[in-house]
Amino acid sequence: MKSIPQVTGFRIASPVVSGILWAIIWLAAGTLLVSIMLYGSSLGENEIVPWVFGVHGFASLCGGFVSARRSGKRGWYVGFATGLLYALLVLAASYLASDIGWTPRILSMLGLCCAAGAFGGMFGVNTGSASKRR
């Protein structure tokens, strides 16, 4: 009898798309955590910017890790590409949702996501199955 993952046959072929999916999952978890913190404490909405940047950085780090692990090579490159694509998707969604303008915060978030994705890719490429075969 075949296991359930073998029966469905659904697998994401692209490592970058897989990393983006995991980054979005971590973004959802981080957003929920920040929302609970905002609701349950005296933290004001104008004080959550560092927390939001932390959530985006962590989500990009996790996405870069997963994508480089799945790729098995070029960890910095794959992680950077995942972080860049993640940041562009978040910025596109933000622009469509609330018509944001260009500020220095956008460039800093873009830089943070790219750097965190590349850093996660550096670690992820060394934990994949391809690095264990050497």
N, C-alpha and C positions, 0 to 999 in steps of 0.2 A: 504494500500500500504506500502511495506517495504522500509526503507531508504537504501541508496546506500551501506553503510558498511555491512548491513545485507544481501544484495543480493549477494555481491561478496563472502562473507564467508572466506576471506583471513585474517588471523591473525597470528602473530608470537607468538608461544606458549612459547618459552624460554625467560625469562626476560634478560638473559645475551646477547642473540643474538639481542634482541630489543635495549639494551643499546649500543651494538657495532654499530648498524645501526645509532643510533642517534649521537654517537661519530664521526662516519665517516661524517655525514652531517655537524656537527660543525667543523670538520677538514677542509672540503671543503670551508666553509664560512670563516674560519680563514686564510686559505691559500690564498684565493682571496683577503682578506683585506691586508695581508702582501705583496702580489704581487703589489697591488695598491700603498701601501706605498713605496715600493722599486722603483717603476716606477716614482711616482710623487714627490719624495723628494730627498734630497742629501744623503740619507741613503745608505751606501755601503753594498755589499753582505756579507762582513766579520763582519758587525755590527748587523745582524739580528738574531743571535743565541738566545739572550734572548726572542725575539718576537716569534721565532719558539717554544721554550720551553713553553712559555705562551699559545700558541695555542694548543699544545699537552696537557698541563695541564688542560686547560679549556674544551677541547673536552672530556678528560677522566673524568673530574668532572661531566659534563653533562651526559655522558654515565652511570656512576655509579649512578647518581640520578635517571635516567629513569629505570635502571634495578632493583634497590632496591625498587622503587615505585611500579613497576609491581610485584615484588616478595612479598612484604608486610612483610617480615621477614628477619632476618640476614642481615641487611643493610651493615655493615662493610665487611662481607664476600662476599656478592654478588657484592658490589662496587669494592672491591679489585680484585676479579676475572675478572670483566669487564675491569678494568684498566690494569691488567696484560695481558689479551688476546688482548686488543687494542694495547698495546705497542709491543707485539710480532708480531702482524700483520703488524704494521708500520715498525718494524725492518726487517721483512722478505721482505716486499715490497722494502725497501731501499736497502737491500742487493742484491735483484734480479735486481733492476734498475741500481745501480751504483757500486756494489761490494765494499761496505764499509767495513772498518776494525774495529776491536774491540778497542774502546777508552774509557776513563773515561766518556765521554759525553753520551755514550750509556747506561752505568750503571746509570748515573744520570737521564736520561730520563725514564728509566725503573722504578727507584724509585719514580720519580715525578708522573708518570702515575698511579702507584699503590696507592700512598698516596692520590692523587687527586680523584681517583675512590672510595677509601674507604671513604674519606671525603664526596663526593657526595652521596654515599650510606647511610651514617649516616643521612643526611638530607632527602634523598628520601624516606626512609622507614617510616619516620614520616609523610609524606604527602599523602601516598597511601590510598586507600579505606579501606584496612584491619585495619589501625590504627583508622579510624573513627567509626568503629563498636564497639569498646571497651567501 
